[in-house]
Amino acid sequence: MTRALILAAGEGQRLRPLTNERPKCLVPLLGKPMLLRQLDVMKRCGVSEIEVITGFCAGKIEELGLSCSHNADYAQTNMVTTLFSARQFIDREGDLLIAYGDIVYEQEVLQAILDCDDDVCVVVDQKWRKAWELRFDDPLSDAETMLIDADGYITELGKKPESYAQIQGQYIGLIKISGDRIRALIDFYDSMDRSALFDGKDFANMYMTSFLQALIDAEWKVRAVPIDGGWLEVDSVDDLQMYERLHASGQLADVCTLD
């Protein structure tokens, strides 16, 4: 059994004014909130035990009747702190799927990570440049490193790349932890140095990629689950408007097919 935890605490400042009075995950993409798109795909893949971690405008999510945890310090913290705000849910039986609240993806993308049997699995888009070239004048400026060894395990991610050779794919914000490694994951987090900096960020503001890199540096095996597109990230009003234009011209399906 796989449970899902959706990280949806963020304010989405680059999506204002659309996020003045609602969390980022409830901004509509082609007329449907991103969170509801994720829930639909998860349920189609048989994932029914789902928790949403709220923060900004938490009541807007709670009123949908969803099971929720809350990061009360959402304005001063980042993804990893948000994740461990749901410690009780994390520490239940079964594999744990972790998903960012500002992404949408096709059913095949989710199924690929559900089918991965490794201790830690991370979805990696091999065709990331197609989407990034639509979103950015200089795709390298917003990309992150991703190095994968010959056995398919990630050795580095989340750094600032100097060239495309350092990017064998792009992390999309979908992770799965095997149920028998959940307790070890919690113990690892609890053992981390609260006074250290992680890629220039303090502990409370650590990026998820920095946490994954810390696991890798501690000799955890992190499997890359390769995909070829089939997902979208919504980070700004420009992103939304561009996706709307592509949809209207029938070109969005070249990047991701949405129901």
Secondary structure, DSSP 8 states (H G I E B T S, - for coil): -EEEEEEE----GGGTTTTSSS-GGGSEETTEEHHHHHHHHHHHTT---EEEEE-TTHHHHHTTT--EEE-TTGGG--HHHHHGGGHHHHTSSSEEEEEETTEEE-HHHHHHHHT--SSEEEEEETTHHHHHHHH-SSGGGT---EEE-TTSBEEEESS--SSGGGBSSEEEEEEEE-GGGHHHHHHHHHHS-TTS-BTTB-GGG--HHHHHHHHHHTT--EEEEEE-S-EEE--SHHHHHHHHHHHHTT-GGGT----
